[in-house]
Amino acid sequence: MGTGIVSARAKREYVQAIYQRYRHARRPAKRQILDEFCAVTGYHRKAAIRVLNGPAPGAARPARRRPLRYPPAVIEALRHIWAAAGYPWSVRLKALLPLWLPWARRRLRLRPRVEQPLMRISPRQMDRRLAPYRRELTKRLYGRTKPGRLLKHQIPLRTDRWDVTTPGFTEIDLVAHCGSWGDGEFVHSLNLTDIHTTWVETAAVLGRGQAAVQAALEELRGALPFRLCGIDSDNGSEFINQHLWDYCQAREIQFTRGRPYKKDDNAHIEQKNWTHVRKLLGYVRYDSPAARDAIHALYRQELRLFQNLFLPSVKLVRKERVGARVRRRYDAPRTPLERVLASTTIEPARAAELRRLRDRLDPFALAATIEAKLGRLYTLANPRHSPPAATSGEPVPVVRRPVRKRLSINPSPRGSWDPVRSVTSGRAR
């Protein structure tokens, strides 16, 4: 019989007919059955042996699984480090593991059989294994910038792409903590990020008066490990004013601004507004001096050390257009401190001091302290002008604080207001 006319169905029927006979035959008889089977079906002899020695026709084949390379203990240790670091994405998480490992050995009591695969795991595998814990993370961004009309002809626009090779050139912005009600005086976070090193400094101010913003900027300038050479802001009246213009001129600080209604001109600071402010404080209202002092203490103590010394970040190196798509190239993840130490402008004594500070601090202890302060801080929020609860049958989106879900915060009593699960109906950034 020619093999060209044998259909797949006929081959399956033929296998069913000789399967049991082949399995029970002796070696000489098996050789004859194989010769006949190959002649009829056209199979290679090795393929025929695999078919006749495999599962019975019609039986379900066993699932072919790879051996488990990363046991549950490895993934659990990775999840603890991921949560303590503020849930960074996998490339940054891979970069911070060597820096956090000495402290993780003490905190998590890592054994060699857990530590070795933990250091080998790739960023893609981290994404797969941490995906079930990442699905609950959400975000909402709003803005409350009011344009300032003074001195716009004196403060130049910066429309080109940042291309600096030395630290000191920064972007600044205010983040409003007004809840759902934009009237009255409330707390703002003054955020400053360096373009070259991604070093971030933040301060809290009550209101957005010119004197308060300038005083906070002076405090941030003194905390930077390098000289402040330039600031770039949006067009809000808290920045575009004679007070801040004279301050920059007296200290030889370059002062530029972005274009109105073009948030991409301040993309660096807008991204830090989310990662360094909103993910921690959410969208509730803080309008008391006590809340301002608590937020400011958090910014100026543990939080700045935790973010600048222990959390790697990536920088956009270049963009390439391939057809209709834009391909972005990023550098290797490094902490802001590592970029500062690699700079030639930092003083050796200051660099040695920062290294000693990093070696002395425990990132897990910093994370726990930050969590405890955030828990106390939520009690200072204003429930009256924070987002209201749902009053209709329609579903209302819930604003969660996704960064610190690993540690429990005492929930509000039933029927009372809970700032962590409040709803944002106004506009706040």
N, C-alpha and C positions, 0 to 999 in steps of 0.2 A: 504494500500500500504506500503511495507517495505521501510524504509528510506535508506537502503543500496544501492538501485538501482537508487536513485534520483541523477542525475548529477548536477553539478554546473549550467549548462545552464538551466536545468529544474527548478532549484530553482529560478533563476533570472526571468524566465517567470512566475512562480507562484507568485512571489512578485508583478510583474507588473499587474497580473490579479486581485489580492485582495487589492492592495494598496489603491486605491480610495474608495473602499467599506469599508475598515477598517477606513479610515480617517473621513468618513461621518457617520459612525454607532454610535449608542448610547452605553452606557457602557455595558449593558447585551449582546448585539450583538458582541461587541468587544471581550468579554470574550470567546464567542464561536468561533469567527474567530481565536483567539490566540491558543485555544486548537487544532483546526484543523491544523493551520499552524505548530505548534510544532510537531504534530503527523506525518505530511507529510515530513517535512524537517529535523527533528531531532534536531532543534535548542533548546537551553535553553530558558526558557520563557523570561528572562531579555534580552537575545540577540535578540529574536524575537521582543520585544517591541522597542529596539533601531533601528532595521531595518525598521519597519513599521512606526515609528515616525520620521525617518531621512529624508534626501532629497529624492525627487522622483526618481525612477529608471531611470538611464541614465543622471541625472542632475549632474553637476560638484559640487564636495564637496567643501565647503569653506576652504580656507587655515587656518591651525591651527598655530597660531603665539603666541609666548611667549610675555608677556608684556614687554615694553621697559624699561629696568632697568637703562640705561645710556643715558639720553637725549642728543641732539646735543650740548648743552651748556657744558656738562661735557667733551665730546670728543674734543671740541674746546679748552677748557682750558688745557686738557692733551696734545694736539698738540702744543700749545704755549710753554709749559714747555719742551716738547720733543725737539722742535726746538732750544730753547735757550740753552739747555744742550748739544747740538751737536749731536742729534739723537742717544742716547744710546739705546742698545737693552732692551727688556722689563724688564728683571730681574733687571738690573741696574736702569732703570727708576722707577721701583717700590720702590727701596731702596732710591732714592734721593728725592722722593716726600715729606716725613716729613721734610727734611732739607730745601727744597725750599718753603714749604707751607707758612711760615710767609711773605716772600717777594712776593709770588704769590697773597696773599690776597690784597696787596696794588696795585700791577701792574695790575692784571686782575679783581679786585673788585669781588672776589668770594663771593657768597652767601652761606648760610648753605645748601640749597637744591642742590647746585653744589659741594660744598666742601666735603660733606659726601660721596656721591657715588664716587667722585674722589679718596678718600683714600681707598675705598673698592675694586676698580677695580683690577682684578687679572692680572698677566703678560700675560697669554694666551689671555685674552680679549683685552689687549692692543695691542697684535700682530694682532688680527683680525681687530680692529678698525683703526689701523694706517697703515694697509697693503696698501691701495691705495696711501699713501704718500711715501712709502718706495721703490716702484718699480723702481724709477728713479735713485737710488743710484748705482754707479758703481765704480770700482777701477782698477788700473793697477800698477804693481810693477816691478821695474827693479833694477839692481845693477851695480855699477862701481868700485867695490873693486879691487885694484891691489895688488898682494901679496908682502909682505915684506920678504926679505931673511936674514935679519940680526937678530942675537940673538935668533933664533928659538930654539937653543939647551939650552938656558938659561930660556926662558919663558915656563913654563910647559903647557901641554895640559890639558884641563878639559873636560873629556868625560862622567863623571857621572852626574846624575841628581842633580840639585840644591836642597839642603835640609838644609836650614839655618833657624834659629829661632830668629835671631837678625838682626836689620837693619845695613846697611853699606856695604854689598856685592852687587856689581852692575855689569851691563853690559853696554858697551859703543859702539857707532857706529857713523859713519859719513853718512849723507844723502846728495847727490849731487843735486844741483839746476842748472844743466847745459843745460836744454832744450834738443834740438836735436843735439847739437854740443858739444862734449866732450873735445875739445881743449881749450887752454887758461886757464886763472884763473877765477874762479867763486865761488859763495858762497856755503858753506857747513853748514849743521846743525849738531852740535855735540850733540848727544842724550845720556843721562845717566838715567838708570832706576834701582831702588833698587828692589832686588828680594823679600825681605820679606814684605815690605810695599807698593810696586808698586809706590813709590814716583818718579816723573820724573822731571829732570832739563835739559834744553836745552839752547844752545848758538849758535850764528852764527859766522862763521869764513870765511874770504876771502882767498881762497886757502886751501891747506891742509899741510902747512909746519909744521915742528916739533915744532918750537917755538910757533906758533899760536895755535896749538892743545893743547900744554901743558898749555899755558896761559888761554885758555878757560876752561880746566879741573880744573885748580886752582880756577877759579871763581865759577864753579859749586860746587866744594868741600866746599867752604866757605858758599854757600847758603843752603847746606843740613842741616836739623835740627838734624842730628846725625853725628857721626864720619865716614868718608869714610875708610872702612877697606879693600876693595878689588875691583879690576876692572877686567872684562873679556871682551876681544875684539876679533875681527876677525883677519885675518892674513895680513891686509893692512899695507903698509909701513908707513902710518901716525901714527900707534901705535907700530909696531914692529921696534923700533929704540932705539939707545943708550940714546937719550935725555929723552924719557919717562921712560925708564928702570931706569935710575939714579934718576929721580924724584920720582918714586915709592919706590925705595930702601931707599932714604933719609927720607921719611915720613912713612915708615913701612906700605906701602900699598901692599897687595897681588896682583900680576899681573899674570893672566893666559890668555890663548887664546883657541879658538875653533879649530876644525879640518878644514883644507882647504876644500872648496866646500861642507861643511856640515852646511847649514843655521840653521838646527834644534838645533845645539849646542848653538846658540844665539837667540833662539825663543822669549825670553822675549823682547829683544830690537828690533827685527824685527817687532813684533806686534806694539810696540810703535812708530816705524818709520812711520807706516801707520796712526795710530789714532792721533798722536800728531804732525806730520809734513806734510805728503802727503795730508791728507784730508783738510788741511788749505792752503798750498802753491801750491799744484798741481805739474805740471811737466814743468813749464816754466823756463826760464833762468834768473838768477840774477847774475850780474858780476860787479857791481859798489860798491864803498864804501858807497854810500848813501843807496843802497838796503841792504847792510850788516848791517848798523846801524839801519835801520828801522826794519829788521827782529829780530835783537838782542834785540831791545827795546821791541818788542812784546813778545818775549820769557821771558825776565827777569822781566817784570812788570805784566800785567794783565793775560797773558795766564797761567803762572805757578800757580798763585793763583786760577784761575778758575778750572784748572784741578786737582790740588792736594787737594783743600779744599772742592769742591762742586760736583765732579763727582765720584760716586762709581765705583769700579772695582771688578772683581771676580778673585780668584786664584785657580789654579788646586791643589787639595789636594792629590789625588792619582788616579792611573789608574788600572783597573781590566780587565783581559782578560776573556771573556765569549765566549767559542768556537772560532770562527774566528773573533769576534768583540772585540774592546777595549772600555770599558765603563769608562768614565771620571767623577770623582766626584769633585765638586767645593764647595768652602766655600760660606758663605753668602756675598752678595755684601756690601762692605764698602769703604769709601773714603780713600785715602792714609793717610790723616791726622788722621782719626780714628785708623788706624793701628799703626801709629807713637805714638799716645797717649796711646795706649794699651801696648806699649813696656816698659820694665822696665829700659831701658838704657837711656831714654831721661831725661834731667834735669827738675825738677818741674817748674823752672822759665821759661824755654823755652816752656814747655807745656802750661802754663798759657798764655804766650804771643801769642801762636798760636790760642788758644781758643778765646781770645779777638779779634784777627784779623779776624777770621771766623765770629764771631757774628756781627762785624762792617760792613762787606762787603755785598753788594747786588749782588747776582749772575746774575740777569737780567741786572744790570748796567754794570757788567764786560763783559757779552756777547755782549751788544751793543757797548762797547768801542772796543772790539776785532774786531767786524764786521767793524767798522769805520776805524780802522787801516789797516785791510786787504784790504778794498777798496782803500785806498791811496797807499798801498804797490804794488798792481797790476800795478799801473802806472809807477813803477820803473823797471819793467821787461824789458829785452832786446828783442824787436820784431824781430831784424835781425836774431838772432841765436836761437830763440824759434821755436817750431814746425811749419812748413810751412803749408799754406792752400792747399786744394785739387786742383790738376791740371788736373785730369782725371775725367772720368765719373763714376769711381768706388766709392762706398760709403767709407767714411773715418771715423774711430771711433772718437768720440768726448770725450775729457777728461773734465769732469765737476768737479766742486768743490762741492760735495754733502752736506758738513756739514752745510753750511750757506746759503741755498737757500731761507730761509724765508724773509730775508731783501734784498731789491733791491740794486744792485750796478749799477752806471751809465754805461749803455752800450756804447761800442765804436761806433763811427759814422759809417754809412754804408760804406763799402769798406775798412775800416781800420782794423788793427789787434786787436783781442780780446783775451787776455791771458786766460780768463776763458774757452773759447771754442776752445782752440788751440789743435793741434794734435801732439802726441808724436810719432816720427819715430825713435829716437835714443834710447840709453840705459841710464836710470837715475834711481836712487833709492830714 
